Amino acid sequence: MALFPMPADLNSPESLALLTRIADALERLTPTGAAHADFTAADAFVWQAVGRRLSPVPKVNRVEMSLLRGIDRVRDQLAENTGRFARGLPANNALLWGARGMGKSSLVKAVHAEINHTRPADSRPLKLIEIHREDIETLPDLMGLLRADPHRFIVFCDDLSFDADDTSYKSLKAVLEGGIEGRPDNVIFYATSNRRHLLPRDMMENERSTAINPGEAIEEKVSLSDRFGLWLGFHKCSQDEYLDMVFGYVDHLGLKADREAVRAEALEWATTRGARSGRTAWQFIQDLAGRLGKAI
């Protein structure tokens, strides 16, 4: 049976409406080429998979580098890697993995801002492009758009991970290292994840238990994380590091409150949430500033 049965009279209103539906359906099935982007519009963009275009972000939601506490070693490593890349020197793709709320995505955005703030006046700014996890399969289209541009780009995916029935990780593997074209020289890929190997442990264990050759099955999955030359681990912070984060915000924002009272309230706040992290510290600061009537 035909999907679109044609009326006998092709000039009738019904026929014209049906032809319009067919044309619209064919247009939706036709691959859309990536649109040209104006990279002078902003220093940060979001990749829109629908329409294959980049949306400029005039103001990035970021935290200043000096306010990121308890992650000094990984902060310095990522800043050094990014600085080399911005100067046209060899640098690695980076995977920032580990504890929730410890500043993984905040660090990427802060490093990008710091590099642009300190760059020579006669150099081009470094661009930051965010791609959403569900759009990873369109990454080759994005790379094709960036390849010929004179700017240098950080392509950033926040909270990257893959489920058992998800095969889009293969597209990422090919783009990062394995494809014929590979990653463009002017692009570096940064990702954050709670999982070191980007895959759930039960998925890896299931592959090991059911595959004919368990070793090969695991290698196929784990080889994705091997594409990242720089692995930066983020771990739960101590009480002292948590309080250092809290008072860093207090001093930066000029919040006027008794420090002993702030200390006690901050510890109680973390205890009720069962976690100490940079995110928990910032949530406490928002509550404290609201109670003090201080806009931030």
N, C-alpha and C positions, 0 to 999 in steps of 0.2 A: 504494500500500500504506500502511495506517495505521501511524503511529509507535507507537501504543499500542493494539493489537488488544484489544477488550473480550471477556472470557469471557461465556458465556451466562448464568451465574449471578452476578448482581451482589452477592450476599450471601456469596459464598465467600471464604475467606482470600486466594486469589489475586487476586480482584477488589479487595478492600480494600487489598492491598499495591500493586496497580497504580494505584488512585485516589490513594493517598498519594504515589507517585512523580510522578503528574501534578501534584498540588498543589504539591509541592516544586519542580518544574520551572517552574511558573507563577510561584511566589514569587521564584525567582532572576531571572526575566525582568522582574519589576516593578521600576521605578526606586525606589531607596531615598531617602527624604528625609533631609536633614541633621539630625542629632540636636542637641538643645539642649546648649550647653557651659557649664560653670561656670568663668568666667574668673577667679574668685577663687582657684582651686585652685593656680595657678602663674603665673609671668610668661612662661613659654615652653611651647609646645605643638607636637606633630607631627600633621599632618593625615593621618588614616587614610582613604584613599579607599574602602576596603571598609567599609561601615557608615556612611560619611559622618560621622565623628566626630573630635573632637580629643582626643589623649592628652596629659595634662599631663607636663611634664618638670621634676621637682623640682630637679635640679642640672644646669645646662648645662655641657657640655664647652667651656670657653673659656679664653682667655689674657688676662691683664691688659693694659690699653691701653698701659701704660708699657713693656711688653716687646716691643711691635711696633716694630721699628726699620727704618729705610731706606724708610719709606713715609709720611713726615711730611706731605707735601702732600695726598695722597689721604685720609689719616687725618683731617686737619682739614676737608677738603671734605665728607666723609661725615658727620662729627660735626656740622658746622654744618647740613647739610641735614636730618639726623635731629632735631636740636634744634628747628629751626623747625617740623617736622611735629608733634613732641610738644607744642608750645605752641599748636597749632591754626592755624599759619600755612602759606601755600603752600609746597610742597616737591615735588621731582621723584622719579619712579622712578629707580633707580640700577642701572647695569650695571657690575660690577667685572670687568674682563677682563685677561688677560695671563699672565705667566709662572707656571708651576706652583710651588706651595709658597711663594709670597711673601705669604701672609697674607690672601687675599681673604675667605674665609669667617670666619677668625678676627677680622678687623676688624669685620664685621657684628655678630658676637656681642659683641665688646668694646664697640662703640659703644652697643649696646642696654643693656648692663650699666651703662655710664658714665652714660647719660641717666637711668636709673632711680635710680642712686646720688645724683645731684645734683638730682633733681627736687624741687620744693616739697612739703612734707609734706602739704598739703591737695589735691594733684593726684593723679589716677589714674595708676597705673604704665603704662608702654608695654609692650605685649605683642608677643612674637616668635613667629611661627608658621612652621614649616618645612613646605614641600610638596615631595615628591619629584618628580624629573623625569618619571617615568613616570605621574604622577598629574595632570599639567597639564590634561588634558581635564576634570577635575572642579573646576577652579578656579572656574567660575561658581557651583557649589554652595557652595564655601567663602565666596565673596564674599557670597552671599545670607545665610549664617549670621552674618557679621560686620557687615553693613550697619546693622542696627538697634541694635547694642550701643553703649553710651556710651564704651567704651575706644577707644584708638587702637592700630592694629596694623601691624607690619612683617610682610608675607608674604615669606618668604625661600626661594629655590630655589638650591641649591648645584649647581655643575657643570651648568648649563643649556646644552644644545645640541640640534640636530636633525639627523637623517640625511636622506638623499635621498628616501626613501619615507614620511617622517613629515609628516603634515599637522596635527598637534596644535598647531603654532605659531600656527595661525589662531585657535584658542580664546584663546590668550594675547593676541594682537593685539586681539581684540574686547574683552576684559576691561580691558586697560590704557587704551585710548583710544577704540576705534572703535565699541563697542556702544551700544545705545540707553541702557542704564543706565550704562555705563562703570564706572570704578573708584569705589568708595564714598569719600566724603570722609574717612572715618576709617581708610582703608587706604592703605599705600604698598607698592610691590613692589620688592624688592632681589633681584638675581640675580648669581651669579658664573659665569664661563665662561673657558675658555682661548681662545675665539674671539671676536673683536671683533664680528662680525656674527652670531654664534650658529650659523652654518652652515659646513660644510667648504668650503674653497676649491675643491676639485675639483667639488663640487656646483654652485657658482656658475658655474664655467667651463663645465660641461656644459650648464647652462641657456643660457648665452650662445651656445654653438656650435650647439645643436639647436633653439632656439625660433624661431618665425616672426618674432617681434619680440623680439630679445634684450634690448633695453632694458627692456621691460615685464616680462619674466620676472625679471630681476635686481631690479627695483624691488619686485616682489611679495615676494621673499625678504628683501631688505635692510631693507624698511620695518618689520620687527619690531624691529630694534635702534633704529630712530628713535623708538619709543615710550618709550625710556628717555631722559629729559631730561638725566641726569647720567651721563657716561661717565668712569670712573676706570681709568686704565691702570696695570698693575703690571708692572715690568720686572725683568730679572735684576739682582741686586745685585753690587756690587763686593766685592773681598776685604776692604776695610776695613769695609764695612757688614756683611758676614758675620761678621767677628770681633766687631763691636760687638754683634750679636745673641747670639753665644756668651757673651761676658763679661757681657751683661745677665742672662742666665739664671744664670751662675755666681754673680754677686753676689746676685741675688734669692733663690736657693736656698741660699746660704751654703755652696757647695762649696769645701772646703779643698784646694787643689792649686797647684802651682807654675805661675804664669801663663805663663811661657815654654814649659813643657812642654804646657800646655793649648793654647797658640797653635799649636804645631807639630802636635799631634795633630789639632786641629780642621781645619787646612789639609790634612793628609793624608786625613782623613775625607772632606772635600769633593772632593778630587782623585780618590779611588777611586770616587766616585759620579758624577763628571762634572758636578756641579752645586753652585752655592752659592745657598742660599735659607734662608728662615726654617724650613722643614720640615727641611732638612738639619741646620741648627744644633740644632734640638730633638732630632733623632734622635741626634746626637753627645752632647748633654747627658744623654739617657737612658742611653747607654752609659757615659759618664763617671761619673754618679751611681751606676750599678750597680757599677762597679769600685771606687768609694770606699765602698760599703756605705751610701749615703745614700738614704733613702726620699724620694720627691718626689710 
